[in-house]
Amino acid sequence: MNQPQQIISAIALGDKTAFHELYALFSDKVYNTALSYVQNKPDAEEITQDVFVSVFRNAARFKGEAAVSTWIYRITVNTSLNHLKKKKRFSFLKFGESQLSSPDFEHPGVLLENKENAKALFKVIDTLPNSQKTAFILSFVEELPRQEVADIMDVSLKAIESLLQRAKKNLRGKLEKMYPDRRKK
Amino acid sequence: MEKEKDKWIKDVLGSTKGIRRAKPDAALFGKIERHLAAPEARLVALPQWRMAIAAAVLVLLLNVFALQQYAKNGGPNETELVMDELSGQRLISDFKLYE
């Protein structure tokens, strides 16, 4: 199999086989990242489609300054955040219904014994500010190394640590408020 | 109780550990290929839309203002009409159009 960099160069020349190869390598990563943001399958697929269309059309512009995976993750994060922004902008058309995400999102890849807890986690992740949300999703859901998260977000390693600390503090605070509700169930 | 709560929060925060990747629909790649094969839609940038809307609103406001002024003054008054008539007659006689 070719290296991702070579695949991108081939895609830039319009090679459809190379594009399929890249899709096989990255589609799961793109789809799962998008799924963590939008928390529903149709929107995550729409984002995956937009990301790969963007990769195909911009392959010639890829300079190789960052790793291919960093570049693709960056496009995925931006596309997901834009999607959420657009959805929020048009949510007033839904006559007050909050349709930003499913009320109880169940990630299909979560282990059975963690399903209930993960449901609560995704609910509170949704309330985080974008930068904290991105740092948390990439670090703890995608389980990427901190340096890669820093490269994707184009910030220092120290900034990532600080974002994660704030994200955890926020999540903890929100979960504490959720706890009494949980006990009533 | 506090201990129980802390444990629950810790479990929730660690609940994505060992998460397996979900797979997108198998037909998605075909959909992407069809999308790429279709001609690209030309998008009009948002600032252009904003400028066009601002211009339309400005024209509308100017028209409303003009109509309001016209209504407030009750249209052309008597003196203006007489003056218009006189100047018209003068013009005709000055140039002796019908002589």
Interface residues (C-beta under 8 A of the other chain):
Chain A: K16 H20 Y23 S27 D28 K29 Y31 N32 L35 A44 E45 T48 Q49 F52 V53 F56 R57 H107 P108 G109 V110 L111 N114 N117 A118 A120 L121 F140 V141 E143 K168 L171 R172 L175 E176 Y179 R182
Chain B: K5 W8 I9 D11 V12 L13 S15 T16 K17 G18 I19 R20 R21 A22 K23 P24 D25 L28 F29 K31 I32 E33 H35 L36
